[in-house]
Amino acid sequence: MLEIRRFLLAITTACNLKCDYCFVKDTQEFISIEKAKKWILFFLNSAGKDKLLYLYGGEPLIYFDFIKKIVPFFYQSARKINKRASIIIVTNGTIFNKKIGELIKKYQLKIMISLSGQKKSHDLFRHFKNGKGTFNMIGKNLKKFLKVVSTENLWVSYTLHPKMLKNFHSDLFYLINLGFENLHIEPVQYTLRVYWTNNEIRKFSQVIKNFFSYLEEKINQNQFLFISKLIRNLEISLKIAPKNEFYYNIYNNLRVWPPSKLTFCHFAPNILKKQLSRKKLFEKVILENGEKMNLKKLQRIFLALKEIETKGPRYFSAGEKIWKVYNQLCEELAQKIILKSQKNKLYKEYIKKALERAI
């Protein structure tokens, strides 16, 4: 059976922000606790020992009454069948209160905060519905998050728009200086007619190469920084490929959208229905009646997804090229680290810690 390690549960499409590049339509939909429990049991009963549940949206902390019920259910259900469970909440960082902090601390939840560097970068695109930037609010809440989230469990999501390239290098170091060790770098893709020129991709590539050189310097100093995409490449090379398991990005992005749609692509329910329908792919990437899904049927679908994996990026994302470049750079560094780990204990330790932090 296919091993499903990650399951992304979009608990709502509602959000208190209106970021310019967001692809999620704020339809104010919420998944019910009953449907969410069914999906969680579906996930936990799939093959594999380790289970990571993403809670995102929209803005998931808007739906905190749901979260405080589903978190204990997930852990209790996992313990009953002897699965290692963890949860990551992906938040815009503008919502925090005492009860949220208590829940995070009690269950040692992983948190990913969207913070796109310095104020001059972040507030370009990330703002409230009244147009006011969110940087200052996140700065206040970050101090509160740091009191309840360990460094190992705290991630920052840096969404990069081409117009932010001039600040890209300084933004990364700004985030590191704030205390983040875990970075998720996300170049903006298909949304709102955002296209990357070849020149912009070259600039992106150069900054990433320089930053990766710095990351290696820090490894040699026994000071580790972690990049989600790099970890994923290490994971594929060291944990998936040796088992001769096939690996699809679509498979890795198995997710559910309100009210109960199972999909293999996060763009599909929001902006790509017409494009996918024209290519007769829509029914393959969105299962409108997802509640009738079972693991055997899901496996048959996965085995038929090679067409989408090879042809799909043209339909899914105008950002295909920049992601290919980014993935290639991460793959090159991953192989370099693996090679060095054979003789260098620091690189071996880095791999160990990186895989422990995999999201």
Beta strands, then each sheet from edge to edge (+ up, - down):
strand 1: 6-10
strand 2: 50-56
strand 3: 84-91
strand 4: 110-114
strand 5: 154-160
strand 6: 182-187
strand 7: 226-227
strand 8: 255-257
strand 9: 261-263
strand 10: 286-287
sheet 1: 7+ 6+ 5+ 4+ 3+ 2+ 1+ 8+ 9- 10+
end
